[in-house]
Amino acid sequence: MRLLIVEDEKRLAVSLAKGLTAEGYAVDVVHDGLEGLHRAGEGVYDLVILDIMLPGLNGYRVCAALRAAGHDVPILMLTAKDGEYDEAEGLDTGADDYLTKPFSYVVLVARVKALLRRRGQRAGASPVHVHGDLRVDTGARRVFLGEDEVTLTAKEFAVLEQLVVRAGQVVSKAEILEHVWDFAYDGDPNIVEVYVSALRRKLRAGLIRTVRGAGYRLETGR
């Protein structure tokens, strides 16, 4: 899952990004409304965390512009304000949820997960993917091989998720990098191979097939 944080308080934005990355999400951060609108309008994000008090363009206007353009990405609004009027205005512009600062990080993560689950349900997507004896619950973030639960790191799960939701299809290394690592990642793209190797050790060697020059494919025949 790819998230966009639009927040001008840089320390808060960085803190949220680190925490959500540790949860297994790919996270991009921008600090003003105009850039946030441009990025969110690209349509590559699964959820936007949007502050209201932003330079350039406030969060209300960013949200309204996205909805007017037909984007249905879930939006969680953050604000230092409180009061029924502000909450109503935020929701009236098309926000899906609203969180007042200061907030608990645990609560924010719970809201993010709830919005993502709701979006998956609207799209008719099942959170549980079964392929032979492999069962991956993307909602609960749990993996089973036969009767045994397999413990994965957040990044390992995120890589597996990219493969399991497109089981039987070839997923390129670039696509995995784009959705699992953040926009600014400029390290070695071979990091994907490291995580695929780890998954093969923890699951089964033949489960993930390398398609030379193209990417990886989760095999569905077993």
C-alpha positions as CSV (number, residue, x, y, z in Angstrom):
1,M,0.0,0.0,0.0
2,R,1.3,3.5,-0.9
3,L,0.5,6.4,1.3
4,L,0.9,10.2,0.9
5,I,1.4,12.5,3.9
6,V,0.7,16.2,3.2
7,E,1.9,17.9,6.4
8,D,3.9,21.1,6.9
9,E,5.1,20.3,10.4
10,K,8.3,18.5,9.2
11,R,9.1,16.8,12.4
12,L,5.6,15.3,12.7
13,A,5.6,14.3,9.0
14,V,9.0,12.5,9.3
15,S,7.8,10.8,12.5
16,L,4.6,9.6,10.9
17,A,6.4,8.5,7.8
18,K,8.9,6.4,9.8
19,G,6.2,4.8,11.8
20,L,4.0,3.9,8.8
21,T,7.0,2.6,6.9
22,A,7.7,0.3,9.8
23,E,4.1,-0.9,9.5
24,G,5.0,-2.0,5.9
25,Y,3.6,0.9,3.9
26,A,5.4,2.9,1.2
27,V,5.2,6.5,2.3
28,D,5.8,9.8,0.5
29,V,5.8,13.1,2.2
30,V,5.2,16.7,0.9
31,H,4.9,19.9,2.9
32,D,2.6,22.2,1.0
33,G,-0.9,22.0,-0.4
34,L,-0.1,22.6,-4.0
35,E,2.5,19.8,-4.2
36,G,0.1,17.6,-2.2
37,L,-2.7,18.2,-4.8
38,H,-0.3,17.4,-7.6
39,R,1.0,14.2,-6.1
40,A,-2.4,13.0,-4.9
41,G,-3.8,13.7,-8.4
42,E,-1.4,11.3,-10.0
43,G,-3.7,8.5,-8.7
44,V,-0.9,6.2,-7.4
45,Y,-1.8,6.4,-3.7
46,D,-4.1,4.1,-1.6
47,L,-4.6,6.8,1.1
48,V,-3.8,10.4,1.7
49,I,-3.1,11.8,5.2
50,L,-3.9,15.5,4.8
51,D,-3.3,18.4,7.2
52,I,-5.7,21.3,7.0
53,M,-3.4,24.2,7.8
54,L,-1.0,24.1,4.8
55,P,0.9,26.7,2.9
56,G,0.0,27.2,-0.8
57,L,-3.4,25.6,-0.6
58,N,-5.2,24.5,2.6
59,G,-6.4,20.9,3.2
60,Y,-10.1,21.7,2.6
61,R,-9.3,23.0,-0.9
62,V,-7.0,20.2,-1.7
63,C,-9.6,17.7,-0.7
64,A,-12.4,19.5,-2.6
65,A,-10.2,19.7,-5.7
66,L,-9.4,15.9,-5.6
67,R,-13.1,15.0,-5.2
68,A,-14.1,17.4,-8.0
69,A,-11.6,15.7,-10.3
70,G,-13.2,12.3,-9.5
71,H,-10.5,10.9,-7.3
72,D,-11.9,8.6,-4.6
73,V,-8.7,7.9,-2.7
74,P,-9.4,7.7,1.1
75,I,-8.5,11.0,2.8
76,L,-7.7,11.2,6.6
77,M,-7.6,14.9,7.6
78,L,-5.4,16.2,10.4
79,T,-5.8,19.5,12.1
80,A,-4.8,21.4,15.3
81,K,-8.3,22.9,15.3
82,D,-11.3,21.3,17.0
83,G,-15.0,21.9,17.1
84,E,-18.0,20.6,15.2
85,Y,-17.9,23.3,12.5
86,D,-14.3,22.4,11.4
87,E,-15.1,18.7,11.4
88,A,-18.2,19.2,9.4
89,E,-16.3,21.4,6.9
90,G,-13.6,18.8,6.5
91,L,-16.1,16.0,5.9
92,D,-18.3,18.1,3.6
93,T,-15.4,18.6,1.3
94,G,-15.1,14.8,0.9
95,A,-12.7,13.7,3.6
96,D,-13.3,10.1,4.9
97,D,-12.1,10.6,8.5
98,Y,-10.9,13.4,10.7
99,L,-8.2,13.4,13.5
100,T,-7.5,16.3,15.8
101,K,-4.0,17.1,17.0
102,P,-2.5,16.0,19.3
103,F,-3.5,12.4,18.6
104,S,-2.2,9.0,19.5
105,Y,-0.1,7.3,16.9
106,V,-1.8,4.0,17.6
107,V,-5.2,5.7,16.9
108,L,-3.9,7.1,13.6
109,V,-2.6,3.6,12.5
110,A,-6.0,2.1,13.4
111,R,-7.8,4.8,11.3
112,V,-5.5,4.2,8.4
113,K,-6.1,0.5,8.4
114,A,-9.8,0.9,8.8
115,L,-10.0,3.3,5.8
116,L,-7.9,0.9,3.7
117,R,-10.1,-2.1,4.7
118,R,-13.2,-0.1,3.8
119,R,-11.8,0.8,0.4
120,G,-11.0,-2.8,-0.3
121,Q,-14.5,-3.9,0.7
122,R,-16.1,-1.2,-1.6
123,A,-13.9,-2.6,-4.5
124,G,-15.1,-6.1,-3.7
125,A,-11.6,-7.3,-2.9
126,S,-11.2,-10.1,-0.4
127,P,-8.5,-9.6,2.2
128,V,-7.7,-13.3,2.2
129,H,-5.8,-14.8,-0.7
130,V,-5.5,-18.6,-0.9
131,H,-3.2,-20.3,-3.4
132,G,-2.7,-24.0,-2.6
133,D,-1.5,-24.3,0.9
134,L,-0.5,-20.6,1.1
135,R,-3.0,-18.3,2.7
136,V,-2.3,-14.6,3.0
137,D,-4.6,-12.3,5.0
138,T,-3.8,-8.8,3.8
139,G,-6.3,-7.3,6.3
140,A,-4.8,-9.0,9.4
141,R,-1.3,-9.1,7.8
142,R,-0.9,-12.8,8.6
143,V,0.6,-15.6,6.4
144,F,0.0,-19.3,6.8
145,L,1.6,-22.2,5.0
146,G,-0.5,-25.2,5.6
147,E,-1.4,-25.1,9.3
148,D,1.7,-23.2,10.3
149,E,1.8,-19.4,10.6
150,V,4.8,-17.8,9.0
151,T,6.3,-14.7,10.7
152,L,7.4,-12.0,8.2
153,T,8.9,-8.6,8.7
154,A,6.8,-5.6,7.5
155,K,8.8,-5.3,4.3
156,E,8.7,-9.0,3.6
157,F,5.0,-9.0,3.9
158,A,4.7,-5.9,1.7
159,V,6.7,-7.6,-1.1
160,L,4.7,-10.8,-0.8
161,E,1.5,-8.8,-0.9
162,Q,2.5,-7.3,-4.2
163,L,3.0,-10.8,-5.6
164,V,-0.1,-12.4,-4.1
165,V,-2.6,-9.9,-5.3
166,R,-1.4,-10.6,-8.8
167,A,-0.7,-14.3,-8.4
168,G,0.1,-16.0,-11.7
169,Q,1.2,-12.7,-13.3
170,V,4.7,-11.3,-13.6
171,V,5.4,-8.4,-11.3
172,S,8.5,-6.4,-12.2
173,K,11.2,-5.3,-9.8
174,A,10.3,-1.7,-10.6
175,E,6.7,-2.2,-9.7
176,I,7.7,-3.8,-6.4
177,L,10.1,-0.9,-5.6
178,E,7.4,1.7,-6.5
179,H,4.8,0.2,-4.1
180,V,7.0,-1.1,-1.2
181,W,9.7,1.5,-1.0
182,D,9.0,5.2,-0.9
183,F,9.2,7.7,-3.8
184,A,12.6,9.0,-2.7
185,Y,14.3,5.6,-2.5
186,D,17.5,5.8,-4.5
187,G,19.4,2.7,-3.2
188,D,20.3,-0.5,-4.9
189,P,17.2,-1.9,-6.8
190,N,18.6,-5.4,-6.1
191,I,17.2,-5.0,-2.6
192,V,14.1,-6.6,-4.0
193,E,16.1,-9.8,-4.7
194,V,17.2,-9.8,-1.1
195,Y,13.6,-9.8,0.1
196,V,12.4,-12.3,-2.4
197,S,15.2,-14.7,-1.3
198,A,14.1,-14.2,2.3
199,L,10.5,-15.1,1.3
200,R,11.7,-18.2,-0.5
201,R,13.5,-19.4,2.7
202,K,10.6,-18.7,4.9
203,L,7.9,-20.1,2.6
204,R,9.0,-22.5,-0.2
205,A,11.8,-22.2,-2.7
206,G,9.6,-22.8,-5.8
207,L,6.7,-20.6,-4.7
208,I,8.1,-17.4,-6.2
209,R,9.5,-17.9,-9.7
210,T,12.0,-15.5,-11.3
211,V,11.1,-14.6,-14.9
212,R,14.4,-13.6,-16.4
213,G,14.4,-10.0,-17.5
214,A,10.8,-9.4,-16.5
215,G,10.3,-9.9,-12.7
216,Y,8.7,-12.4,-10.4
217,R,5.7,-14.5,-10.4
218,L,3.9,-16.2,-7.5
219,E,3.1,-19.7,-8.7
220,T,-0.5,-20.8,-8.1
221,G,-0.4,-24.5,-9.2
222,R,0.5,-25.9,-5.8
